[in-house]
Amino acid sequence: MTPDASQLAEMVLAQVGTATRFMVAIAGPPGAGKSTLAESLQQALRERGETAAVLPMDGFHMDNAILIERGWLPRKGAPHTFDVRGLKDVLSAVRVADVEVLVPVFDRSRELAIASARAVSPSDRFILVEGNYLLLAEKPWSDLAQLFDFSIFIAPSNATLESRLRDRWRHYGLSDAAADEKLNENDLPNGRLVLGASRRADVTVVED
C-alpha cells in the first residue's frame, strides 16, 4: 500500500523520539509532486500538534548568468547546475536548530532564486526538505545523506511524469514544440537519473 500524507506523518512521528529537530528528505524526479507532498505532510504534522517547515532545494539553482557563462543554461535543473555546497551549508545550519535560518526560494515564473525568502525557525521541529537530487548516490549530492533523519522517495510512472512536465511548461506559456524540447533534452533525462541513481529511501511512494 502506498502511504498518504497522514500515514507518513505517523511514520515520522514514530521515529522522532525526543529530538527537537528532525530532517526529512522528500526526493523524486522533476514533476513527481514533491512540493505537494511536502505541503500535505506539513499540514498533517501540524494537525497532530507539531511544528514543521518546508525547505525547497530549488532555491539553490545557479543564477542564469553563471549558467550562460558556463554554457549550461539549456541543462538548467540538471545536478551540476545547483549550488550543492550552499545547500549543504544551509541544511547543516538548519539541523543545529539554535537560530532562525533564512533560506532562498525559487520563483519559477521568473526562473530565478530569491535570497532569504523563507524563514526556518528554531522552533520548527520537522524540516521537510524537498528536491530532485537529495538522495542521489553520487558526489557531491551523496554528502547530504548524513543530514537527514528520514527519507521519502516519490516514484511516478513514466507516463505520469511526462504528462505532468508537459502540463507544467504549457502553464508557463511554452508552445508544444518548446515544451517537448524541454522534456526530451533536459527534464526526462534528469528524471531518469533520479529514478536510476538515487539511494534507497526509508519509504517509497509509488504513483501510477
N, C-alpha and C positions, 0 to 999 in steps of 0.2 A: 504494500500500500504506500502511495506517495503521500508524505505528510503535508498538511496545510500549515498556515502560519500559527494557528492555535496549538497544534501538536508540536511544532518546532519550538514555540515558547516554553512548553512543558519540558522539552528535551534540554534546553539550555539552563532552565531553572534547576533541573536535576543535577547539572554539572557544576553550577556556580559555587556551591558551598558557602563559605563566609567571605569570599572575595569581594572587595569594594570596586574592582574594575575587571570586566570580563570582555575580551575582544573576540568578536565573531566575524569570520571571513565569509562573504557570500560571493561566490565566483561562478563564472559561466561565460559562454560566448556572447558577442555583441547581439543585442536584441532578445536575449533569453528571458528578460523580465526580472533582472536582479534588483533594480531600484524599486519596482513594485513590491517584490517580496520583502525587501528591507523595510519599506514603509509599513507593510502589513504586520511584520514581526515586531516592529517598534510599537505599533498600536496594541498588539496582543500582549506585549510585556507591560505596557502602561495600564492596560485593563486589569492586570494582576498586581498593581500597586508598585511596579518597578519603574526606574528611570532609564531611558535609552536614547541614544543619539545615532543618527545615520551619518557616515563619513564616506562620500563617494571618491573612488580612485580617479575619476575623470578630471578632477581638479588639478591633476598633475600632468596633464598634456603639456608637451613643449609648445612654446609660442610659435605661431606661423612664421615669424621672421627667422627663427633658428631652423625650422624645417625647410624653408625655402633655401636658406644658405647652404644646407647640407644635401639638398636635392631629395628630401624625404616627404615633402608635402603630399604627394599622391598616396603615400602609405600612412598618413596621419591616423592614429589609432592602433598601429602595429606595436608590438612590445618595445622596440627600440626608439619609439617616439614619445616616451614618457620619462619624467624625472623620477626614476626609481629611488635614487638616493634621497631626494627631497621627501618622497613618500615615506621611506623608512624612518627618516629623522622625525617626521611629524607623528607617525604611529608610535615611535619609541617615547616621544614626549607625552602623547595621549595615554599610553599604557601606565605611566607613573601615577597619574590621577591626582596630582598635587596642586595644579593651577589650571586656569582656563587656557585652552589652546584654540587659536583661530586658524581655520583651515580654508583652502581655496575651493571654489565650486565652478564647474564648467558650465558655460552658457552656450548650449548647442545652437541656438538661433543666431548667435554671433561668432560661433566657432572659436571661443577664447575662454581662458580660465580667469576668474575674478579672485584676486587675492583677498584673504581674510574675510570671506563672505559668509562663513558659518562658524559659530562658537561651540566648542565642546567643553561642557562644564565639568569640573572635578566631581560633581555630584551625580553625573550620568554613570550609572553602574554598568550598563551594557553599551558597548560601542559596536555598531553594525557597519562593518567596512564592506562596501560592495564594489566590484570591479572585475574586468575580464581575466586578468592575469595574476590574481592574488595567490593562486595555487600552482602557478606554472613551475614545473620542476627543472628550471634552468636558471643559471646566473644571469643577472643579479636578483631576479624575482624570487628565487628559492631562499634567499636570505630573509625574506619576510616571514617564513614559516614559524620561527621562534616567537613571533609577536602575537600569534593567535592562540586562543584557548579552545576554540571550536570552529569547525568549518562546514559550510553548506555549498554544494555544487548543483547548479541547475543545468540539466541536460535535455534540451528540446530536440525534437526530431528535425532532420534537415529541411523538411517541407515547412514546418512551423517557423523555423529560423529564417528561411529565405523570405517567407511571406511577411513576417514582422519587419525585417530590414527594408524590404521594398516599400512597405507602407510608411516606414519612418522617413525615408528620403522623399517620398511623394508629399508627405506632410510639410516638409521644408521647401517645397516648391520645385524639386528636381523633375525634369522630364523623365519619361520611361527609359530613354537611352542613357541619360546621365545616371539614373538610379541603377540600371543594370551594370554600368561601368564601375560604380562604387561597390556593388555587390561582388562582382566577379574578380575585380582587381585588388580589393582590399578586405572588405568585411568577411566574405566567406572564407578566404584563406586564413584570416585571423581566427575565425570561429573554429575551423578545422584544427588549427594549432591548439587552441584551448581545450577542445574535446579530446585531442590525442596526446597531449603532453602535460596535462595537469596531474598533480599528485592526488591520491585518493582522499576524498573528504570524509568527515565523520558521518554526514548524511548527504545522499544524492536525491534530488527532486527530479523525477523523470516526467517529461511532458510529451504528449502525442503531437 
